[in-house]
Amino acid sequence: MKRNLPAYVYRKGQRGYLYFCRWNTTQRMYSAPGTAEFAAEYAMLMRGRAPAPKRTIKGLIQKYMESERWPALAQNTKKSYRRHFGYLEEVAGHIDPATLRTSHIYEMRDALRDTPTDANRKISTLSTLLAHGVRIGWLDRNPAEGVEKLKGIRPPREPWPEDKIRAFREKAGPLPLLIFEMLLGTGQRIGDVLKMRWDDIEDGGIWVRQQKTGAGIFVPFTDGLAAILEKTPRQGDTIIAQPNGRPCSYSYAHKLVTEVRGKIDAMAWDIHALRHSAAAEIASLPGMTIEHVMAITGHSSEQMARHYSRKADMRAKAREAQNARRTKAETGKAD
């Protein structure tokens, strides 16, 4: 089949974006084939120089992906950004970011109100992009900063109930059970759990470098998780590995856990809710504070840590209050 593209230019990915691939370099091309802009861009690339992007949303995306910040992002974050960048290119790629106003950001958000979670993520991605524009002098302020999020239609995540935890343990095979126990026992995100290696284990716990925050934390093992790991065969460098020793991908891990959730009627509680479960369990223990929750989950803000443990914290405080009332009634002493 005829390509209809010049040498070294290829379409890649589901959206068919154009890339110039030569001299061990892959460069995204933004102009449409057959246009004068494409010819000029191609000529510069053939001379070994990437064209300076115009001051458009498209150009700003290119600048951001060529910056030192892009390589430092977690793979899942890059994947999410690429998806939202594609949308931004389609609807606003030609726009000069300096002309955007906060009212325009609200218009974009409200146009996506039927999918509030996706709308919020697209606006968050745009805000990250515009913040980079401020850093490189393309605009004076970030018009997406402080834009209110749409309220989601999905109910907030709840910790896994004890009966569903028991049911999962009874029904799961070895690999989905190991994934489940590592998530519940460490309280970490799935991406971090899948990267945990045997040589990260030290002094009855494991060192974790969180992809999302970059924070390095030490997570002691619970007795239950330690016992499980003692019995787990080492099939690869990572603790969670496929039978061939290769690391387990997010999609494969998600598939395995989801299959068991379906069998035990636990579709209301997903993988991330296990992180809530770990935080809630810590918060419910006598003497534990929000700082203890933060030490395990790695949250840098009390607000997010409280979000994960709010119900357990409320339950513990309610019990304290009722116990105080009970003690008062028994002793007949007033405050």
N, C-alpha and C positions, 0 to 999 in steps of 0.2 A: 504493500500500500504506500502511495506517495505521501511523504511527510508534509510538504508545502511549507517547510521551515528551513532557514539557512543552516549551514554547517554549525555544529556545536550548540544549537538551540534545541531544547527539548521541553515537552510538556510533562509535568509531574503532579502526582497527587490526584485526588478525586475532582478538584476544581480545575485541573489542567493548567496551573500556573506555569509561566515560561521561565526557563533557567538557561543561562549560558554556562556551559561546562567545558573548560579547557585549562591546560597547565595546572592540573590538580586544584583548580578553583571553580567553585560553583557560585554564580551570581544571579540573583533574581532579576528578571527583566519586567518593567512595568508598562512599557508602551505596547500598543496593539500592532500586530504584524501588518505590514502593508502601508503603514503611515510613515511620514517623514521623521517623526520622533523615534520610531522603532529603528529606522535606518541609521539615524545619528547615534542612538544608544548602542546599536550593534557595532558600528564602526569604532566607537571608543573602546568597547570591550575587546575587539580584535587587536587594537593597539596596546592592550594590556592595562587600560584605565577604566575604572568604573565611573559612569557619569554621576555628577553631583545631583542628588535628588532635588526636584522642585519643592517649593514650600507648600506642599499639599499634605493631606492626611496620608496618602500613599507614600509620599517622600518621607514623612515622619516615621511611618512604620519601618521603612528601610533604614533610617538613621538609628532607630531604637534597636533593631535586630543586628546592626553592625557595632553597637556600643558594647562596652565592657560589662554592662548589666545582663545582657542576654545570655552569655555562656554560664553565668552564675545561677540562672534559674533552674528549678527542678524540671525534669522531663515532662511531668504531668502539667506543670504550669505553662511550659512552652507549647504543649499540645493545645491547651485551652486558649492561650493567647492567639495562636495561629488561626484557630477556628473563628474567634471574634474579630481578628484583623481582617479576615476574608469578608465578613459582613460589613465592617467599617469601610473597606475599599469599595464595596458595591454601592453603598448608599451615600458615602461622603468622601470617596477617594480623591475627587478633584478639588475639594474645598481647601482654602487656605486656613489652617488652624487658628491663625491670629484673628480671623473674622468671627470665630464662634463666640456666642454669648451663652450665659447660663440658661436663658430661656430656650435656646436651641437644644441644649442637652435634655431639658425636661420634655421637649417635644419628641425627641428620639426615644426617651424612656417610655413616655405615654403611648407611643405607637406600638410598643411591645407589651402593653399591660396584660394581654391575654396569657403571657408566659412570664410572670413576674421574676422568677428566679433567673431565667436567661436574660431578661432585661437588665436586672441588677448587675449581672456579671459582665454584660457588654458595656454598661456605663462605667463599671469599675476598671475594665480594660482600657477604655477610652481615657479615663482619668490618669491611669498610669502612663499612657502615651503622651498626653498633654503635659504631664509633669516633666517628662523628658524634654518636651518642646521648650518648656520654661528654662530648663538647665542649659540647653544649647542656644538659647537666645532667639528662638523662633516666635515666642509670644511672651507677654509680660506677666500673665497670670493664668492659672488653670481654671477655666470656667466650669469644669466638671467637679471640682473640689466642693464637698459639702452638699452635693445633690442628694436629696432624700431617697431612700430605697423604697421600692414598691413592697407592700406587704404580701407575703406569699400566701397562696391558697392551701399549701400543704401544711398540716399540723406540725408543730415542732417535734423533733426527735425525742423519744423517751428511752430510758435505759431498758435493756432486755429484762423481762420478768424472770424470776427464778425458775418457774416451771418450763419456760422456753429454753433457758440455758441447759436445764437437765435433759430436755427432749433432744436438743442438738447433740449433746454428748452421747446420747443413746443411739442416734440414727446416723451420725457422721462416720465416714470412712477415715483412715489414718491421715491423709493429707488435708482435707477440709477441717478435720478436728484440730490438727496442729495449727493451722491458720487461725482458727477460732480461739484456741487457748492462748496463742501468742498475742492476739489483739486484746483479749480480755485481761490477760495477766500483766501485760506491759502498759496498757492504756495509750498506746501510740497509734498514729495514723497508719493505714494500710500500706502506703508507699514506703514508710520507714521500716515497718515490720518485714516487708518482703526483701529489704536490703540488709537485714541483720545477718551478721556472719558469725560462725563459730568462734573465730579468733577475736571477736568483740566482747566475748564473755570474760568477766574478771570478778573475783571475790564475790561470787554468788549473785551476780547481776550482769547487766550488759550496758556498754556505752553506745549511745545513739546520737547521730548527727541528724537533726530534724531537717528534712528537705525544705519545708515551708518557711521555717523561721531561721534556719542556719544555726540554731542553738545546739550545743553539745551537752547532753545530760546523761547521768548514770541512773539506771532503773534497776533496783534490786528485784530479784525474782521472788514471787510468792512460793510457799512450800509446794503448792500444787503444780505450778509451772516448772519448778526445778525438778520435781519427780518425773514429769512428762518428758523433759529434755534429756534426763538420764537414760530414758528408754528409746529415745529417737535416734535412729541410725543416721550417720553422717554420709549423705549421698552427694554432697557438693560443698562449695565454700560457704554458701548461704544456708541458714538453718532451715528455711522453707525452700525445698528444692524439688524439682521433678525427678521421676525415677532415673532419668539419664544424667542427673547431676546438675543440670542447668537451672539457673534461677527461675522462680515462678513469676510469670507476668501478672500485672494487675488484672487484665481481662480474664485470665484463666482462674486466678484466685477468686475473683468475683463470681464467676460461673459456678465454681465448686460450692461456695458458701450459699449462693442463691438456690441451688438445687436442693440443698438440705433444708433451707428456710421454707421452700415450697412443700416439702414432705411433712413438716411439723406445723404448718399453718402459722408461720412467723414472718410473713412478708411485710408486716407493719414495722419490723425492726431490722434495719440494715446493718452493713458492716460498720459504718461510722458510729452507730448507736452503741456499739461495744465500748467505744471510748467514753461515752456518757456513762455506761455501766461501771467502768473502772473508777471514774471520778466520783460517781454517786456512792460506790462502796466505801471509798476512802473517807468521803465527807460524813458518812453515817457512823463511823467508828468513834468511840469515846476519845476525846482529847485531840482529835484531828481538826485542823484549821484549814482555811483556804490556801495558806502557804504550803501545806502538805500536798494538797491537790495540785498546785502549780509545780511543785518539785517533781511530780511524776508525769504530768501531762506536758510539761514544758511551756505552758502559757506564760507570756511575759506580762499580761494584764490580769488584774483580779476580776475585771468584768467578764472576760471570756471564761475564766476558770469557774466563776459563779454560775455562768450560763450552763455549764456542764453538770454542776453538782447542786443546782438550786433546790430541787425537790427533796433530796436527802438532807440538805442543810435545813430546810423548812421543817421537815419531819423531826429532826434531832432537836431543834429549838422548841417545837411544839411539845415534845416529850418532856423536855426540861421544865417548861412552863407548867404542864400538868402534874409533874412530879412535885414541883414546888407547892402547888395547890393542895396536893394530897398530903404532903408533909405538914402544911399549915393546919389542915383539918385534923390530922392525927395528934398534933401537939397542942392545938388550940391557941397557937401564938399568932398574933397579927404582926404585919410588917411595921 
